[in-house]
Amino acid sequence: MKVAAGSPEGLLTQKMRKPEGYRLVATQNGVQVIGFDAAGAMYGCLDLARRVREAGRLPRGLDVSDAPALSLRGVYILLSKGGVKRGTQLFPKA
């Protein structure tokens, strides 16, 4: 496995050339994880780990890329005096 951050031109499409963007490419020699930045390389590794866990092996013929629409990832925590009743819908369903 090869992991690289700050990829040269041509390894990531223009759409993926933004913070946290990455590309996974399977070759005869293994899998390359190419991140636009260090965070992209990390998210690429996490995606690859998920794919290996689901398939039970290194994927073959893989060439996928991804980048978030927003560069903010996190967890929303609601803090209020009275709390929230269990089962309350906080956000509308998409």
Backbone hydrogen bonds, N-H to C=O, Kabsch-Sander energy under -0.5 kcal/mol:
donor,donor_aa,acceptor,acceptor_aa,energy
2,K,31,V,-2.2
4,A,33,V,-2.7
6,G,35,G,-1.2
7,S,35,G,-1.1
10,G,12,L,-0.6
11,L,8,P,-1.6
16,M,13,T,-0.8
17,R,13,T,-0.8
17,R,14,Q,-0.8
18,K,16,M,-2.1
21,G,18,K,-2.2
22,Y,66,D,-2.7
23,R,34,I,-2.0
24,L,64,V,-3.3
25,V,32,Q,-2.2
26,A,62,L,-3.0
27,T,30,G,-3.8
30,G,27,T,-1.2
32,Q,25,V,-3.2
33,V,2,K,-3.4
34,I,23,R,-2.9
34,I,32,Q,-0.6
35,G,4,A,-3.6
35,G,33,V,-0.6
36,F,21,G,-2.8
37,D,21,G,-0.5
41,A,37,D,-2.2
42,M,38,A,-2.1
43,Y,39,A,-2.7
44,G,40,G,-2.4
45,C,41,A,-2.2
46,L,42,M,-2.3
47,D,43,Y,-2.2
48,L,44,G,-2.6
49,A,45,C,-2.6
50,R,46,L,-2.0
51,R,47,D,-2.3
52,V,48,L,-2.6
53,R,49,A,-2.5
54,E,50,R,-2.4
55,A,51,R,-2.3
56,G,52,V,-2.7
64,V,24,L,-1.9
66,D,22,Y,-2.3
73,R,71,S,-0.6
77,I,75,V,-0.6
79,L,77,I,-0.7
80,S,78,L,-0.5
88,T,85,K,-1.9
90,L,88,T,-0.7
